Amino acid sequence: MRNIQGDPLQGAGGGGKSGGGGGGREAPNTLRSTATARIIDVVSEGPIGGLKDNLKSVFLDDTPLQHQDDSFSVEGVVVWGRTGLPE
């Protein structure tokens, strides 16, 4: 193999069968992230009745926020409802 100038590439001789480095290891997954989204889903003239099945009616990318067994697909989500009535 040659470099850009056409000279042969030379290494430090580490490619033999002897020794070898220690095995690699993967660091534990310690990443944490927080995201904030504000979404207005429906704009209506007059009052809105509300969500049909509470948080089971809220979907994020076709995934329900709350499953039929009442477990959550995403933790820490806060949902506020506004029905359009004067406060």
Residue pairs with C-beta under 8 A, 6 or more apart in sequence:
1 8
1 9
2 8
2 9
3 9
42 48
44 84
46 84
47 83
47 84
47 85
48 82
48 83
48 84
49 83
50 81
50 83
51 57
51 58
51 81
54 66
55 65
55 66
55 72
55 79
56 64
56 65
56 66
56 67
56 68
57 64
58 64
58 65
58 66
58 79
59 65
60 73
60 74
63 73
64 73
65 72
65 73
65 74
65 77
65 79
66 72
66 73
67 73
